[in-house]
Amino acid sequence: GLVVTALAVALLLAWRSAECRAERIAEGLVADLRAKDAELRSSEARWRFAVEGSGDGLWDWDIRAGTVWFSERRKAMLGYEADEIHGVLDEWSTRIHPDDLLRVTACVDAYLRGESDHYECTHRVRHKDGRYLWVLDRGIAVERDQYGFPVRLIGTLKDVTDQHRLESELRVRTTDLEQAQRMAKVGSWVLHVDTGQVEWSGPLYDMFGLSPDGRPPSLA
């Protein structure tokens, strides 16, 4: 009887000791998960602060849930209040210019298929007042499934309307200049000192009877 009692007590003590160790391990794991979650939230907050401080809007697309989070800055960029745009994908796709929609979706699909290391596309998006803005839209996967397919993307939206307008004006002026030079039979050139390359205008190629598609001129 004493042996059985002692054995039972020993087993009870061993079980209690193992239970305590399991509780300590569980508490440690919970504390570690909470610390990592707090670190992740802090890192995400710093990222959002840094990006929105630059004037860019943010978005977060959960592909499995079919939802998209848009930052207040991104909504304001398009002229909307925080409660006027909801977290569905149509809020993004229906505002893209019809002439750009196929190109934009092709860029997204190419990234999701792994054909590019990030998503990036410059396109037009409709403002609340009806006009279109030129934007630079960029994103990258931050979560993938067991097969490696992206299931969550985060990205930024930058208003590049002014930059696009200046580039368009520059192209028009360059075309006008070349037309004027052809009429006056005058050419022009630019020397890139750092590379030694010489950039000729179209009329200058014409004056020498050369093709712009041939070997570029140089000082060598």
PAKOLFI-954060 format. One line per 4 residues: number of its first residue (from 0); their letters; for each residue x, y, z of C-alpha. Coordinates in nm, 2 decimals, padded with zeros to 4 digits, always signed. Layout:
BEGIN
NUM> A> X Y Z ~ ...
***
This chain:
BEGIN
0> GLVV> +00.00 +00.00 +00.00 ~ +00.28 +00.24 +00.08 ~ +00.46 +00.17 -00.24 ~ +00.15 +00.23 -00.45
4> TALA> +00.08 +00.56 -00.26 ~ +00.44 +00.68 -00.31 ~ +00.43 +00.59 -00.68 ~ +00.10 +00.78 -00.72
8> VALL> +00.24 +01.08 -00.54 ~ +00.55 +01.07 -00.76 ~ +00.34 +01.05 -01.07 ~ +00.12 +01.34 -00.95
12> LAWR> +00.43 +01.56 -00.88 ~ +00.58 +01.47 -01.22 ~ +00.25 +01.55 -01.40 ~ +00.22 +01.88 -01.21
16> SAEC> +00.58 +01.97 -01.29 ~ +00.52 +01.90 -01.66 ~ +00.20 +02.10 -01.65 ~ +00.39 +02.40 -01.51
20> RAER> +00.66 +02.38 -01.77 ~ +00.39 +02.36 -02.04 ~ +00.22 +02.67 -01.90 ~ +00.55 +02.86 -01.89
24> IAEG> +00.63 +02.76 -02.25 ~ +00.28 +02.87 -02.36 ~ +00.31 +03.20 -02.17 ~ +00.65 +03.26 -02.34
28> LVAD> +00.51 +03.18 -02.68 ~ +00.21 +03.42 -02.63 ~ +00.45 +03.69 -02.50 ~ +00.67 +03.64 -02.80
32> LRAK> +00.38 +03.66 -03.05 ~ +00.25 +03.97 -02.88 ~ +00.60 +04.13 -02.90 ~ +00.63 +04.04 -03.27
36> DAEL> +00.28 +04.17 -03.34 ~ +00.36 +04.50 -03.17 ~ +00.69 +04.52 -03.36 ~ +00.51 +04.46 -03.69
40> RSSE> +00.24 +04.72 -03.62 ~ +00.51 +04.97 -03.52 ~ +00.70 +04.90 -03.84 ~ +00.39 +04.93 -04.05
44> ARWR> +00.30 +05.26 -03.88 ~ +00.65 +05.40 -03.95 ~ +00.62 +05.29 -04.32 ~ +00.28 +05.45 -04.36
48> FAVE> +00.40 +05.77 -04.20 ~ +00.71 +05.79 -04.42 ~ +00.52 +05.72 -04.74 ~ +00.23 +05.94 -04.67
52> GSGD> +00.47 +06.21 -04.56 ~ +00.60 +06.21 -04.91 ~ +00.25 +06.28 -05.05 ~ +00.19 +05.93 -05.19
56> GLWD> -00.13 +05.74 -05.12 ~ -00.13 +05.39 -04.99 ~ -00.33 +05.07 -05.07 ~ -00.34 +04.72 -04.92
60> WDIR> -00.50 +04.45 -05.13 ~ -00.61 +04.12 -04.97 ~ -00.66 +03.90 -05.27 ~ -00.82 +03.61 -05.09
64> AGTV> -01.08 +03.83 -04.91 ~ -01.13 +04.04 -05.22 ~ -01.09 +04.36 -05.02 ~ -00.87 +04.67 -05.06
68> WFSE> -00.77 +04.92 -04.79 ~ -00.71 +05.27 -04.92 ~ -00.54 +05.54 -04.71 ~ -00.71 +05.87 -04.65
72> RRKA> -00.43 +06.04 -04.85 ~ -00.51 +05.82 -05.15 ~ -00.88 +05.90 -05.13 ~ -00.81 +06.28 -05.09
76> MLGY> -00.58 +06.27 -05.40 ~ -00.89 +06.18 -05.60 ~ -01.11 +06.44 -05.43 ~ -01.29 +06.21 -05.19
80> EADE> -01.36 +06.21 -04.81 ~ -01.25 +05.91 -04.60 ~ -01.60 +05.76 -04.60 ~ -01.67 +05.80 -04.97
84> IHGV> -01.46 +05.52 -05.10 ~ -01.51 +05.16 -04.96 ~ -01.28 +04.86 -04.95 ~ -01.38 +04.68 -05.26
88> LDEW> -01.17 +04.63 -05.58 ~ -01.42 +04.81 -05.80 ~ -01.34 +05.13 -05.63 ~ -01.00 +05.10 -05.80
92> STRI> -01.08 +04.95 -06.14 ~ -01.39 +05.16 -06.23 ~ -01.19 +05.48 -06.19 ~ -00.91 +05.38 -06.44
96> HPDD> -00.94 +05.55 -06.78 ~ -01.11 +05.31 -07.03 ~ -00.81 +05.34 -07.27 ~ -00.57 +05.24 -06.99
100> LLRV> -00.77 +04.96 -06.82 ~ -00.64 +04.66 -07.03 ~ -00.28 +04.78 -07.00 ~ -00.31 +04.82 -06.62
104> TACV> -00.47 +04.48 -06.57 ~ -00.21 +04.32 -06.79 ~ +00.06 +04.47 -06.56 ~ -00.11 +04.34 -06.25
108> DAYL> -00.16 +03.99 -06.41 ~ +00.21 +03.98 -06.52 ~ +00.32 +04.05 -06.16 ~ +00.09 +03.79 -06.01
112> RGES> +00.22 +03.53 -06.26 ~ +00.58 +03.61 -06.15 ~ +00.68 +03.77 -06.47 ~ +00.81 +04.09 -06.29
116> DHYE> +00.96 +04.15 -05.95 ~ +00.71 +04.42 -05.87 ~ +00.40 +04.58 -06.01 ~ +00.44 +04.93 -06.16
120> CTHR> +00.21 +05.11 -06.41 ~ +00.16 +05.48 -06.51 ~ -00.20 +05.54 -06.61 ~ -00.49 +05.78 -06.58
124> VRHK> -00.74 +05.77 -06.30 ~ -01.07 +05.97 -06.27 ~ -01.09 +06.24 -06.01 ~ -01.42 +06.31 -05.83
128> DGRY> -01.47 +06.62 -06.04 ~ -01.45 +06.42 -06.36 ~ -01.10 +06.51 -06.48 ~ -00.83 +06.25 -06.51
132> LWVL> -00.50 +06.25 -06.32 ~ -00.19 +06.07 -06.44 ~ -00.06 +05.85 -06.15 ~ +00.23 +05.61 -06.09
136> DRGI> +00.09 +05.30 -05.93 ~ +00.34 +05.06 -05.77 ~ +00.30 +04.75 -05.55 ~ +00.47 +04.43 -05.42
140> AVER> +00.36 +04.11 -05.25 ~ +00.40 +04.09 -04.87 ~ +00.23 +03.76 -04.82 ~ +00.21 +03.44 -05.04
144> DQYG> +00.03 +03.11 -05.01 ~ +00.20 +02.77 -04.97 ~ +00.24 +02.76 -05.35 ~ +00.42 +03.09 -05.37
148> FPVR> +00.13 +03.28 -05.52 ~ +00.08 +03.64 -05.39 ~ -00.23 +03.67 -05.16 ~ -00.16 +04.02 -05.02
152> LIGT> -00.01 +04.32 -05.20 ~ +00.07 +04.67 -05.06 ~ +00.15 +04.97 -05.27 ~ +00.16 +05.34 -05.33
156> LKDV> -00.01 +05.58 -05.57 ~ +00.17 +05.90 -05.67 ~ +00.02 +06.19 -05.86 ~ +00.25 +06.25 -06.16
160> TDQH> +00.01 +06.48 -06.36 ~ +00.24 +06.78 -06.37 ~ +00.54 +06.56 -06.46 ~ +00.35 +06.40 -06.74
164> RLES> +00.23 +06.74 -06.87 ~ +00.58 +06.87 -06.88 ~ +00.71 +06.56 -07.06 ~ +00.43 +06.60 -07.32
168> ELRV> +00.51 +06.97 -07.37 ~ +00.88 +06.88 -07.41 ~ +00.80 +06.62 -07.68 ~ +00.58 +06.87 -07.87
172> RTTD> +00.85 +07.14 -07.85 ~ +01.12 +06.90 -07.97 ~ +00.90 +06.79 -08.26 ~ +00.83 +07.16 -08.35
176> LEQA> +01.20 +07.24 -08.33 ~ +01.30 +06.95 -08.56 ~ +01.03 +07.05 -08.81 ~ +01.16 +07.41 -08.81
180> QRMA> +01.52 +07.29 -08.85 ~ +01.42 +07.08 -09.15 ~ +01.25 +07.37 -09.31 ~ +01.56 +07.59 -09.25
184> KVGS> +01.80 +07.31 -09.33 ~ +01.96 +07.35 -08.99 ~ +02.06 +07.07 -08.76 ~ +02.16 +07.06 -08.39
188> WVLH> +02.36 +06.83 -08.16 ~ +02.43 +06.78 -07.79 ~ +02.76 +06.65 -07.65 ~ +02.73 +06.43 -07.34
192> VDTG> +03.07 +06.50 -07.17 ~ +03.05 +06.21 -06.93 ~ +03.01 +05.94 -07.20 ~ +03.16 +06.12 -07.50
196> QVEW> +02.84 +06.05 -07.70 ~ +02.70 +06.30 -07.94 ~ +02.32 +06.33 -07.98 ~ +02.21 +06.45 -08.32
200> SGPL> +01.88 +06.60 -08.41 ~ +01.67 +06.44 -08.69 ~ +01.75 +06.72 -08.94 ~ +02.13 +06.68 -08.88
204> YDMF> +02.10 +06.31 -08.98 ~ +01.92 +06.42 -09.29 ~ +02.19 +06.67 -09.38 ~ +02.46 +06.40 -09.37
208> GLSP> +02.24 +06.14 -09.54 ~ +02.25 +05.91 -09.24 ~ +01.98 +05.71 -09.07 ~ +01.89 +05.78 -08.70
212> DGRP> +01.85 +05.40 -08.66 ~ +02.22 +05.34 -08.74 ~ +02.53 +05.37 -08.51 ~ +02.50 +05.67 -08.29
216> PSLA> +02.77 +05.94 -08.35 ~ +03.06 +05.99 -08.11 ~ +03.38 +06.18 -08.08 ~ +03.59 +05.87 -08.12
***
